[in-house]
Amino acid sequence: MIRIFKARFAGILCLSAGLLMGTPAMTQAADQKVYKFSIQTAVPNASLYFKLLEQFSKQVDLMSGGRLKVEVLAAGAVVGPFEILDAVSNDVVKAGYVWPNYFSGKNSAFVLFSNAPASTGLDQTSMVAWYYKGGGEQLYKELLEDVMHYNVKAFLMQPMGPDPLGWFKKPIKDVEEFKSFKYRSPPGIPGETYQAMGISAVGVPGGDIVPSAQRGVIDAAEWIGPADDRNLGLQKIWKYYYLQGLHQQTDIGQIFINGDFWKSLPDDLKEIIRIAAKANIADTLDANVYDNSVALHEFMDKEGVKVLDTPPDYYTRFIEEERKVTAKYAAANPFFKKVLDSQSDFAKMVFPYRSRILTLYDNMVKTANEQRQ
């Protein structure tokens, strides 16, 4: 009897050992599953920001040891830019890259998560800080899931602002002269603000800016920044360029990932995507400074472009009128007001620190350049 018990006990031990020894192998096999997804973008493949998304794709592939494979698709490959959010939520595509202001027609609060109004006082850096430290991420989750019932996970990716005031057929000395132009502006709050200023603002898609200029439909336009403006060829149309604009002083592109696909990912792969998204913010900030500076030098040195300062009265007039426009949206949409108030409160809180730091940098850059001369 004792011998039988010992034999059975030994067998159980061997079986248990075999199972334990097999566990790492089974876990390793499960961990090696490859997850593939495509990102349907709202930008052409020539865009600086498309190339930054390809960099994101390479980073997640490398960090995951090949377990995350991401294909980046140019605008319109599967669905159009304004269809991206619905397509991701409905699993037509697993992920999309777009600016949420494209969906302001669905809920006006979307614009606040890409283009915080200048009248809030948020700049690009403060906007990202508000999102991660000031409750913005939680508010965005509430908008997407509770208010709009989308099945998506969102990540801020590319802070590409501030967008220039843009290109003009001749220089302007004040807002009054600006009023004489037919000006391509982003739709929504920016366009409404310009119209309230008395400016003839026209909503023209990026790809139609040059043909519209050639036909005389517009005689001034804004786009994204020197590097992408160069890709459109705007320097071939007009020669007067104003970099300082307020209509999109924050302009943040984002990726949306299908909620079910996101939940299916192991925790380590989720963390890789989170970290790569934040790294893409840093990569974008680097590219903004470098690529836009290189393009601006090309404009001035090779294309005969005159880079001018925006007239001083523009700032006061724009913020005055934008405040009225956002007040109208806040009265009509309680969630818009909730987000707008959060942004304004955060900007007020960081103002004593942020304003002095910005003054420091402004004085430092100007003084260093003066002494170089």
Residue pairs with C-beta under 8 A, 6 or more apart in sequence:
31 67
31 266
32 67
33 67
34 66
34 67
34 68
34 69
35 67
35 68
35 69
35 261
35 264
35 265
35 269
36 69
36 70
36 71
37 69
37 70
37 71
37 94
37 95
37 257
37 258
37 261
38 70
38 71
38 72
38 73
38 78
38 93
38 94
38 95
39 53
39 57
39 70
39 71
39 72
39 73
39 93
39 94
39 95
39 96
39 97
39 255
40 73
40 77
40 78
40 79
40 84
40 87
40 88
40 93
40 95
40 96
40 97
41 50
41 53
41 72
41 73
41 74
41 75
41 96
41 97
41 98
42 75
42 81
42 84
42 96
42 97
42 98
42 99
42 102
43 49
43 50
43 74
43 75
43 97
44 50
44 74
44 75
44 207
44 231
45 74
46 231
47 228
47 231
48 227
48 228
48 231
48 287
48 291
49 158
49 160
49 224
49 228
49 253
49 284
50 72
50 74
52 157
52 158
52 280
52 283
52 284
52 287
53 72
53 97
53 157
53 255
53 280
54 72
55 280
55 283
56 70
56 157
56 276
56 277
56 279
56 280
56 283
57 70
57 71
57 72
59 276
59 279
59 280
60 68
60 70
60 272
60 273
60 276
61 68
61 69
61 70
63 272
63 275
63 276
64 268
64 269
64 272
67 269
68 269
68 272
68 273
70 95
72 97
73 93
75 81
78 87
78 92
78 93
79 87
79 92
79 93
81 98
81 102
82 102
82 103
84 93
84 96
84 97
84 98
84 102
84 256
85 96
85 98
85 100
85 102
85 103
85 106
85 150
85 152
85 256
86 92
87 93
87 96
88 94
88 95
88 96
88 152
88 256
88 257
88 258
89 150
89 151
89 152
89 256
89 258
89 259
90 151
91 258
91 260
91 261
93 258
94 257
94 258
94 261
95 255
95 256
95 257
95 258
95 261
96 255
96 256
97 157
97 253
97 254
97 255
97 256
98 253
98 254
98 256
99 114
99 115
99 251
99 252
99 253
99 254
100 110
100 111
100 113
100 114
100 254
101 110
101 111
101 114
101 115
101 186
101 188
102 110
103 110
104 110
104 111
104 187
104 188
104 189
106 148
107 143
107 147
107 148
107 333
107 335
107 336
108 329
108 332
108 333
108 336
109 143
109 147
109 333
109 335
109 336
109 338
109 339
110 143
111 188
111 189
112 336
112 339
112 340
112 343
113 131
113 136
113 140
113 143
113 252
113 254
113 339
114 250
114 251
114 252
114 253
114 254
115 161
115 186
115 189
115 190
115 247
115 248
115 250
115 251
115 252
116 122
116 127
116 130
116 249
116 250
116 343
117 189
117 322
117 323
117 326
117 340
117 343
118 246
118 247
118 249
118 318
118 319
118 322
119 319
119 322
119 323
119 326
120 340
120 343
120 344
120 347
121 344
121 347
121 348
121 351
122 130
122 250
122 343
122 346
122 347
123 162
123 249
123 250
123 354
123 358
124 159
124 161
124 162
124 249
124 250
124 251
124 252
125 354
126 346
126 347
126 350
126 354
127 159
127 250
127 252
127 343
128 156
128 159
128 252
128 281
129 346
129 350
130 136
130 342
130 343
130 346
130 347
131 137
131 140
131 156
134 342
134 346
135 342
135 346
136 339
136 342
136 343
139 338
139 339
139 342
140 154
141 154
142 335
143 335
143 339
144 150
144 152
144 154
147 335
150 259
151 258
151 259
151 260
152 256
152 257
152 258
152 259
153 256
153 257
153 258
153 259
153 262
154 254
154 255
154 256
154 257
155 254
155 255
155 257
155 273
155 274
155 277
156 252
156 254
156 277
156 281
157 252
157 253
157 254
157 255
157 277
157 280
157 281
157 284
158 252
158 253
158 254
158 280
158 281
158 284
159 250
159 251
159 252
159 281
159 284
159 285
159 288
160 224
160 225
160 251
160 252
160 253
160 284
160 288
161 248
161 249
161 250
161 251
161 252
162 244
162 245
162 246
162 248
162 249
162 250
162 251
163 186
163 222
163 223
163 224
163 225
163 245
163 247
163 248
163 249
163 251
164 222
164 223
164 225
164 226
164 229
164 241
164 242
164 243
164 244
164 245
165 222
165 242
165 243
165 244
165 245
165 246
165 247
165 310
165 314
166 183
166 184
166 220
166 221
166 222
166 223
166 241
166 242
166 245
167 220
167 221
167 222
167 229
167 234
167 235
167 237
167 238
167 240
167 241
168 181
168 219
168 220
168 238
168 240
168 241
168 242
169 181
169 219
169 220
169 238
169 240
170 240
171 240
171 306
171 308
172 178
172 181
172 311
173 311
174 311
174 313
174 314
175 197
175 198
175 199
175 311
175 313
175 314
175 317
178 197
178 199
178 311
178 314
179 197
179 198
179 199
179 200
181 199
181 200
181 219
181 220
182 200
182 202
182 217
182 218
182 219
182 220
183 194
183 199
183 200
183 201
183 202
183 218
183 219
183 220
183 221
183 222
184 201
184 202
184 203
184 204
184 209
184 212
184 218
184 220
184 221
184 222
185 191
185 194
185 199
185 201
185 202
185 203
185 222
185 247
186 203
186 222
186 247
186 248
187 203
189 322
189 325
189 326
189 329
190 201
190 247
190 248
191 201
191 203
192 325
193 247
193 318
193 321
193 322
193 325
194 201
194 247
195 201
196 321
196 324
196 325
197 317
197 318
197 321
202 212
202 217
202 218
204 212
204 217
204 218
204 221
206 223
206 224
206 232
209 218
209 221
209 223
209 232
209 234
210 232
210 233
210 234
210 236
210 237
212 218
212 221
213 219
213 221
213 237
213 238
214 237
219 238
220 238
221 234
221 238
222 245
222 247
223 229
223 232
223 234
224 251
225 288
225 292
225 295
226 243
226 291
226 292
226 293
226 295
226 296
226 299
227 287
227 291
227 292
227 294
227 295
229 235
229 295
230 295
230 298
230 299
235 241
235 299
235 303
235 305
236 303
239 303
239 304
239 305
239 306
240 305
240 306
240 308
241 299
241 305
241 306
241 307
241 308
242 307
242 308
242 309
242 310
243 296
243 307
243 310
244 309
244 310
245 310
246 314
246 315
246 318
246 319
246 322
247 318
255 277
257 273
262 270
265 273
296 307
299 305
299 307
300 306
300 307
326 340
329 336
329 340
330 336
330 337
330 340
331 337
